[in-house]
């Protein structure tokens, strides 16, 4: 599983890095950023889905690997 964040859509509410600080951080202006490669470690899948579900702009995509 991976997460992606559309920086053009993000409005900087910060819910992603509040809900999943192991996956998301903030840039110097307070907008969300994906940490590392966006790879979701085992056990953090629920945090990724929670962050995506709580993004008001739907700027986060959770990619399920097959």
C-alpha positions in Angstrom: 0.0 0.0 0.0 1.2 3.5 -0.8 -0.2 7.0 -0.2 0.0 10.0 -2.6 -1.0 13.6 -1.9 -2.0 16.0 -4.6 -0.2 19.2 -3.6 -2.2 21.3 -6.0 -5.5 20.2 -4.3 -4.2 20.4 -0.7 -5.4 23.4 1.3 -3.3 22.9 4.4 -5.9 21.8 6.9 -3.3 19.5 8.5 -5.6 16.6 9.2 -3.3 14.1 7.4 -0.3 14.8 9.6 -2.4 15.1 12.7 -4.0 11.7 12.1 -1.0 9.9 10.5 2.2 11.6 11.5 4.2 8.5 10.5 3.0 9.0 6.9 2.6 12.7 6.4 4.4 15.8 7.4 4.0 19.5 6.7 6.0 21.9 4.5 7.2 25.3 5.5 3.8 26.8 4.7 1.8 24.2 6.6 0.7 22.1 3.6 0.7 18.3 3.8 3.6 16.3 2.4 4.1 12.5 2.1 7.1 11.3 4.1 9.6 9.2 2.3 8.3 7.2 -0.6 4.7 7.0 0.6 5.1 3.3 1.4 2.7 2.3 4.2 4.3 -0.1 6.6 2.4 -3.1 8.0 0.1 -1.9 10.8 -0.2 1.6 9.5 -2.9 0.9 6.9 -5.7 2.1 9.1 -3.9 5.5 9.6 -3.5 5.9 5.8 -7.2 5.2 5.2 -8.2 7.5 8.1 -6.1 10.4 6.8 -7.6 10.0 3.3 -11.1 9.8 4.6 -10.7 13.0 6.7 -9.1 15.2 4.0 -11.7 17.8 3.1 -10.3 18.2 -0.4 -9.8 14.5 -1.0 -6.2 15.3 -1.9 -4.9 11.9 -0.6 -5.0 8.7 -2.6 -4.4 5.3 -1.0 -3.1 2.9 -3.6 -3.8 -0.7 -2.7 -1.1 -3.0 -4.2 -2.2 -6.2 -5.8 
